[in-house]
């Protein structure tokens, strides 16, 4: 299992909890320099057969768009969960986005 993320409220707490549990449950948890790198590390693990998860806030999905769109048609051997914390309102983000539309555009299950 591999878990990656780029910090940004409201998604920071998701990964912070996983990072605290990484040693107890023997999985790799890694903060990354941006959302694209976080997606690529998790996707690489999933392509090689591992289970992986990546988390970010909604504007971060724009940063990770290139590997998301490529990964959507290449697929994975393991499993990949993409957690995107939308921020209705917005309360702590630059703007409001509904990433469910992005998921439909990429033709991924959500």
Secondary structure, DSSP 8 states (H G I E B T S, - for coil): -EEEE---TTTHHHHHHHHHHHHHHT-EEEE-SSHHHHHHHHHHHHHTT-EEEEEEEHHHHHHTHHHHHHHHHH--SSEEEEEEE--TT-SSSSS---HHHHHHHHT---
